[in-house]
């Protein structure tokens, strides 16, 4: 049994204390277990000039613990997730800042891993990074619950957080001061302190952290001064029976859940959601969950259309731009109609072009980074951290390209819907206003074609972005192929030109078959309209079988033309799908036949 005096004697022993201190601070131990590069100043908390850096790191670690415990507690108490429009945008920025703190901690971990591969690991530095990472992760979850949750006394977590944040900021500033002082007076510090000062990496990261701390404090102050902390959901009408149920939620620790059965509200659309929700389509999660639970029973269970996609708004916009000033005889100028259609789409049409250009540019970064990574593995003449940068770049480029392509397609779909809805409403409005004498010059099938097929064709005006995108991508691809395999890329280019010629012939055949299909469709619709108009006479004379055979014959011809169109379209898709693979195969075969050696670096892009 050790008594108190034995413990004090053991602690006061210089060799034992230096050994423990060396393990904590990262000093390199000698044969006797005593740090070779430690001196007496490493065992005290004041050197006469400044507090040793190891002691400051211990203090900084302890200062993060209250914020960690508070954030972890309030991350799971008093809150219940609901799907309502967020008023407080400041807390959303605080979430982003917390994620930046998490990112800095991860970067410090990577740097410490690379640095300590040939040095002794500093236990206190690793502990600090772990505590900081957990602190800001839990704080991020806590603020997310404040933003998207509802419950009692929502200002209490911020009250505690700002107090503990201020303590962390002061400790960080003191540590930053010591880092700057070391640059001027390194003789004031022990050799063991230099463990934390190898290079200027930590000085730079601490500088970024201080800047983020200042922004964090500014946002907290603004949230108290300008934004009502207790209001986080859309203001409901006083007569809405849902208001009382939202504001009367029972308190229970760990009651975080999303009970949609108790909140029979219409899901929100994309209008007014935060940038994160819009970027990752989180606003649509509620609808997907309802569909998974088979609770979509009416239109009220689906998000409402945004205002700029509603038919009345689109028709008004189209009528404002479409005038009868530009006429060519009795025919309206096609370019005037096209310009009006583009104006209906508005800025979305041009934004889709920007997204397409950016997505195409990001598409080429992935193969280039992969080529660099393969070259690094083959030659092994560069530092290992370069490989980490390549891997991170591959991940970021893939994620960015995916998001850009998804949002481009989503924006294109909205443009398509806008144009088609505007044209269908315009045609319908024109039809109900025409005199019967003028309306008789068009059959019912033609009018339906105007509202469906022709409107769909004009809504595909966004394909104009492919006119400049495809040539640019082809030119860049051919140039990159030339850099990799030289003139061997001409074999793949020849195959590509041959496929284009074949597809041109198939396109002409598809156009002819589609025209015949539309003629059969118009004839069928016209026949059905006449039959429905004279259905009493047909029933009285028992002519059902005769007209049924006529409709069946027309329908058979229509299906034959439709099948022919789909077969030709399938051939087009097949040739285009095989183009990339066959180009690569022919290019590499030619490259190999010319006496060149195929390597992973050549093949990887």
Secondary structure, DSSP 4 states (H G I P E B T S, - for coil): ---HHHHHHHHH-HHHHHHHHHHHHTPPB-TTSSBTT--GGGGSS--SSS--HHHHHHHHHHHHHHHHHHHHHHTSSS-EE--------HHHHHHHHHHHHHHHHHHHHHHHHHHTTSS---HHHHHHHHHHHHHHHHHHHHHHHHHHEE-S-TTHHHHHHHHHHHHHHHHHHHHHHHHHHHHH-GGGS-GGGGGGGSSSHHHHHHHHHHHHHHHHHHHHHHHHHTS-TT--SPPPPTT-THHHHHH-----TT-----GGG---PPP-STT--HHHHHHTGGGHHHHHHHHTT---SGGGSPPPPGGGSHHHHHHHHHHH--SSSEETTEE-HHHHHHHHHHHHTHHHHHHHHHHHHHHHHHHHHHHHHHHHHHHHHH--S-HHHHHHHHHHHHHHHHHHHHHHHHHHHHHHHHHHHHHHHHHHHHHHHHHHS-HHHHTTS-HHHHHHIIIIIHHHHHGGGGHHHHHHHHHHHHHHHHHHHHHHGGGHHHHHHHHHHHHHHHHHHHHHHHHHHHHHHHHHHHHHHHHHHHHHTHHHHHHTT-HHHHHHHHHHHHHHHHHHHHHHHHHHHHHHHHHHHHHHHHHHHHHHHHHHTTPPP-HHHHH-
